[in-house]
């Protein structure tokens, strides 16, 4: 076959004629690959599916007495999924996830989430099966306030590149300043 630059292949064959028809080899033209989520509903569904597949994440759980333990479970175009374990008393501290939004669920034990908004502080108990969805710039703290370990699964979109920490002493003053900073970023 002639090349566009005027030279012929030495053996007269093209890449397609050498490799053959890719559709003739099913492993080269797979159609069973999972679709990746692109919406909040899709991310929430993916987290539910991963949480339900205990055989996938349970063997990976570890506990660390000094800090929360974590392992990346999955990455996809524009997102990543993490497994975290929490011993009693461990906390994330007040933080946001920068430009990342997310979905989280508890799969073992229970966690307490404290959030800060312009309306003030709120708190909720997170138990297995429930989900939390949060937008970029959402300011919260997650704590294991129970007497048993806890495990949670978190999805961040886009993948987590920053986690801004906020001191507890200034936590009550942070919401207004934080909202202005988030507005300026956009």
Buried (B, 14 or more C-beta within 10 A) or exposed (E): EEEEEEEEEEEEEEEEEEEEEEEEEEEEEEEEEEEBBEEBEBBBEBBBEBBEEEEBBEEBBEEEEEEBBBEEBBEBEEBBBBBBBBBEEBBBBBBBBBBBBBBBBBBBBBBBBBBBEEEEBEEEEBEBEEBBBBEBBBBBBBBBBBEEBBBBBBBBBBBBEEEEEBEEEEBEEBBEEBBEEBEEEE
